Amino acid sequence: MAAFWGPDLYRLLAQREAVQTWVAGFGAWGPLVSILLNAAQVLLAPIPGQAVGVTNGYLYGVARGTAYSALGVMLGSVVAMALGRWFGRPLVVRLVAAERLAAWDRIAQRQGAAFFFLVFLFPFLPDDVTCFVIGMSALPIPWMMLLSTLGRLPGMVVACWLGAHASVLPGWAWAGMAAAGSALAYLLWHHQERLEQALVGLIRRLVDGAH
């Protein structure tokens, strides 16, 4: 799919001023819209978080883009955790696929803050589901909200850096990233469960080794 929209995306990103002018139409609401989109991507699976981060970097630069991404992620995480804490499983199963929720219930059973921090830090793990699972646990929400943001921070910085440099990257670089992204999406689609099991096993060994 990326092979089809890649050239059009590159042409759009090459017009930074045009996109910035469009966003400027929101006036002072522009950063708030960005923050709310980042919050929504934690709660709503169809919104890709890294795409929002790239957009933030493109529009606001690395520093401001990362700040808006972090604020949005903090907001979305605390809402997800609070929903899990206040309404419990009856609500969460309406927001998260039942099989995914049951699997991560088993994985996260009796795990502490260090385990969850590494889940947020490592790529390819469902940190949105993890927020709901944390909410249904006894872990303190303010502390876990901070850890979830810190764990995601490296990924947010990378995404915003890519966005900030989008208009200067050559076409071949975008084509290469599109091809790599398509290959990665294919692998995740077909081997997601095995990849998650391997990463969770690594995280458990790291946590156990630190004790």
HELIX and SHEET records of a PDB file:
HELIX    1   1 ALA A    2  LEU A   13  1                                  12    
HELIX    2   2 ARG A   16  ALA A   24  1                                   9    
HELIX    3   3 TRP A   29  LEU A   43  1                                  15    
HELIX    4   4 GLY A   49  PHE A   87  1                                  39    
HELIX    5   5 ARG A   89  LEU A   95  1                                   7    
HELIX    6   6 ALA A   98  ALA A  108  1                                  11    
HELIX    7   7 ALA A  113  LEU A  121  1                                   9    
HELIX    8   8 ASP A  127  GLY A  135  1                                   9    
HELIX    9   9 ILE A  141  ALA A  164  1                                  24    
HELIX   10  10 ALA A  166  VAL A  168  5                                   3    
HELIX   11  11 GLY A  171  ALA A  210  1                                  40    
END                                                                             
